Amino acid sequence: MRSTKGIIRICLTTNPAGFPDCSKDKSAITRSAPANGGAVQFGDLPRGAYVVAVIHDENGNSKLDTFAGIPKEGVGFSRNPRLMFGPPSFASASFAVDGAPVTQVIRMKYFL
């Protein structure tokens, strides 16, 4: 079982260029929550295609730690796309917001 210590870092964006690293998208919405927490809400969002990227920042250093390009901490994405080499495409992780409430259950994946 993985540790529930640390912080969950969440990025919500509509910009493919800002995915999965929100630092490249000034309009991205970011949230942080305790790793042992529950749901995170974003409130009313304009219609559009969105993606969510999540990291389990176990050591609290505000970044995804890797070894040889492989995440050492947990990662997850909206729609839970299959992960091969690198992050999924924007299209494979995107979901529509059309005015009705939307729920995304994201499964974290740990590689090392």
Secondary structure, 3 states (H helix, E strand, C coil): CCCCCCEEEEEEECCHHHCCCHHHCCCCEEEEEECCCCCCCCCCCCCEEEEEEEEEECCCCCCCCEECCEECCCEEECCCCCCCCCCCCHHHHCEEECCCCCCCCCCCECCC
